[in-house]
């Protein structure tokens, strides 16, 4: 079961990264550089793997859900900061 979840995480990251890759072929509104794809892959894969470690270490289902929700919230804040700069750090997108 554990390996199936890891394969699922990797497959989900690959599928999510295919969306902007395909969109760059059909529209000029999506303008991702190779660095953007690498960074998105690292963020998504890292989030998935941290959630997986949390699922393996935490026993209570409520705590698992809370931990994964907190990890996803951090991902969304980092992603939004990199995309549009909601916090205003030097890493914010233009």
LOKE-37972 format. One record per atom (N, C-alpha, C): residue in three letters; x, y, z. Coordinates in steps of 0.2 Angstrom, whole numbers, padded with zeros to 4 digits, always signed. Layout:
LOKE-37972
ALAXYZ...
This chain:
LOKE-37972
UNK+0004-0006+0000UNK+0000+0000+0000UNK+0004+0006+0000UNK+0010+0006+0004UNK+0014+0012+0004UNK+0017+0014-0003UNK+0019+0009-0006UNK+0022+0010-0013UNK+0017+0013-0018UNK+0011+0011-0017UNK+0005+0013-0021UNK+0004+0020-0020UNK+0004+0023-0014UNK+0004+0030-0013UNK+0009+0034-0015UNK+0015+0031-0015UNK+0021+0035-0018UNK+0020+0035-0025UNK+0018+0030-0028UNK+0017+0030-0036UNK+0012+0035-0037UNK+0007+0035-0033UNK+0001+0040-0034UNK+0003+0047-0034UNK+0008+0049-0029UNK+0010+0055-0028UNK+0014+0058-0034UNK+0019+0053-0036UNK+0023+0055-0042UNK+0019+0056-0048UNK+0014+0051-0049UNK+0009+0052-0055UNK+0005+0058-0055UNK+0003+0060-0049UNK-0001+0066-0048UNK+0003+0073-0050UNK+0009+0073-0047UNK+0014+0078-0049UNK+0015+0079-0056UNK+0016+0073-0059UNK+0018+0073-0067UNK+0011+0075-0071UNK+0006+0073-0069UNK-0001+0075-0072UNK-0002+0083-0071UNK-0001+0085-0065UNK-0002+0092-0063UNK+0003+0097-0067UNK+0009+0094-0068UNK+0014+0098-0072UNK+0013+0098-0080UNK+0009+0093-0082UNK+0008+0092-0089UNK+0002+0098-0091UNK-0002+0100-0086UNK-0007+0105-0088UNK-0004+0111-0090UNK+0001+0115-0087UNK+0004+0121-0090UNK+0008+0119-0096UNK+0011+0114-0096UNK+0015+0112-0102UNK+0011+0112-0108UNK+0005+0109-0108UNK+0001+0108-0113UNK-0002+0115-0115UNK-0004+0119-0110UNK-0006+0126-0111UNK-0002+0130-0114UNK+0005+0129-0113UNK+0010+0134-0116UNK+0010+0133-0124UNK+0007+0127-0126UNK+0007+0125-0133UNK+0001+0129-0137UNK-0004+0130-0133UNK-0010+0133-0136UNK-0012+0140-0135UNK-0008+0143-0130UNK-0010+0150-0128UNK-0003+0154-0126UNK-0003+0160-0127UNK+0002+0164-0125UNK+0002+0167-0117UNK-0004+0165-0114UNK-0005+0168-0108UNK-0001+0164-0102UNK+0001+0158-0104UNK+0005+0154-0099UNK+0012+0154-0102UNK+0016+0157-0098UNK+0023+0158-0100UNK+0028+0156-0094UNK+0028+0149-0094UNK+0033+0146-0089UNK+0039+0144-0092UNK+0045+0146-0088UNK+0051+0144-0090UNK+0053+0137-0087UNK+0058+0134-0090UNK+0060+0128-0087UNK+0061+0128-0079UNK+0064+0134-0077UNK+0064+0134-0069UNK+0058+0134-0066UNK+0053+0137-0069UNK+0046+0137-0066UNK+0043+0130-0065UNK+0045+0126-0070UNK+0042+0119-0070UNK+0046+0115-0064UNK+0053+0116-0064UNK+0057+0113-0059UNK+0054+0115-0052UNK+0053+0121-0051UNK+0051+0124-0044UNK+0044+0121-0043UNK+0040+0121-0047UNK+0033+0118-0046UNK+0033+0111-0044UNK+0038+0107-0048UNK+0039+0100-0047UNK+0041+0099-0040UNK+0046+0103-0038UNK+0049+0102-0031UNK+0044+0104-0026UNK+0040+0109-0027UNK+0035+0111-0022UNK+0030+0105-0021UNK+0027+0103-0027UNK+0022+0098-0027UNK+0025+0091-0024UNK+0030+0089-0026UNK+0033+0083-0024UNK+0035+0083-0017UNK+0038+0089-0015UNK+0040+0089-0008UNK+0034+0089-0003UNK+0028+0093-0005UNK+0022+0093-0001UNK+0019+0086-0001UNK+0019+0082-0006UNK+0017+0075-0006UNK+0021+0071-0002UNK+0027+0071-0002UNK+0031+0067+0002UNK+0031+0068+0009UNK+0030+0075+0011UNK+0030+0077+0018UNK+0023+0074+0021UNK+0018+0075+0016UNK+0011+0072+0019UNK+0012+0064+0019UNK+0015+0061+0015UNK+0016+0054+0016UNK+0020+0052+0022UNK+0025+0056+0024UNK+0029+0054+0030UNK+0024+0055+0036UNK+0020+0061+0035UNK+0015+0062+0041UNK+0010+0056+0041UNK+0008+0054+0036UNK+0003+0048+0036UNK+0006+0042+0039UNK+0012+0041+0038UNK+0016+0035+0041UNK+0017+0036+0048UNK+0019+0042+0050UNK+0021+0043+0057UNK+0015+0044+0062UNK+0010+0048+0060UNK+0004+0049+0064UNK-0001+0044+0064UNK-0004+0042+0070UNK-0008+0036+0070UNK-0016+0038+0070UNK-0018+0044+0073UNK-0025+0046+0073UNK-0027+0049+0067UNK-0032+0047+0064UNK-0035+0050+0058UNK-0036+0057+0058UNK-0039+0060+0063UNK-0040+0067+0064UNK-0033+0071+0064UNK-0028+0068+0067UNK-0022+0072+0067UNK-0019+0071+0060UNK-0020+0066+0056UNK-0017+0065+0049UNK-0020+0070+0045UNK-0027+0071+0046UNK-0030+0076+0041UNK-0028+0083+0043UNK-0027+0084+0049UNK-0025+0091+0051UNK-0018+0093+0049UNK-0014+0088+0050UNK-0007+0089+0047UNK-0007+0090+0040UNK-0010+0086+0036UNK-0010+0086+0029UNK-0013+0093+0027UNK-0018+0095+0030UNK-0022+0102+0029UNK-0017+0107+0030UNK-0013+0107+0036UNK-0008+0112+0037UNK-0003+0112+0032UNK+0000+0107+0030UNK+0005+0106+0025UNK+0002+0109+0018UNK-0004+0107+0016UNK-0007+0110+0010UNK-0008+0118+0011UNK-0009+0120+0016UNK-0010+0127+0017UNK-0004+0131+0016UNK+0002+0128+0019UNK+0008+0131+0018UNK+0010+0131+0010UNK+0009+0125+0007UNK+0010+0125+0000UNK+0006+0131-0004UNK+0000+0132-0002UNK-0004+0137-0006UNK-0001+0144-0004UNK+0001+0145+0002UNK+0004+0152+0003UNK+0010+0153+0000UNK+0015+0148-0001UNK+0021+0149-0004UNK+0020+0149-0012UNK+0015+0145-0014UNK+0013+0146-0021UNK+0011+0153-0023UNK+0006+0155-0019UNK+0003+0162-0020UNK+0008+0167-0020UNK+0013+0167-0015UNK+0018+0172-0014UNK+0023+0172-0021UNK+0024+0166-0023UNK+0029+0165-0029UNK+0025+0168-0035UNK+0019+0167-0035UNK+0015+0168-0041UNK+0013+0176-0042UNK+0011+0179-0036UNK+0008+0186-0037UNK+0011+0190-0031UNK+0014+0187-0026UNK+0017+0191-0021UNK+0012+0194-0016UNK+0008+0189-0012UNK+0003+0191-0008UNK+0006+0194-0001UNK+0012+0192+0000UNK+0015+0194+0007UNK+0020+0200+0005UNK+0023+0200-0001UNK+0028+0205-0002UNK+0035+0204-0001UNK+0037+0197-0001UNK+0044+0196-0001UNK+0048+0197-0007UNK+0054+0197-0007UNK+0058+0198-0013UNK+0057+0192-0018UNK+0055+0186-0016UNK+0054+0181-0021UNK+0047+0181-0025UNK+0043+0186-0024UNK+0037+0187-0027UNK+0037+0188-0034UNK+0032+0185-0038UNK+0032+0185-0045UNK+0030+0192-0047UNK+0031+0194-0053UNK+0030+0200-0056UNK+0023+0201-0058
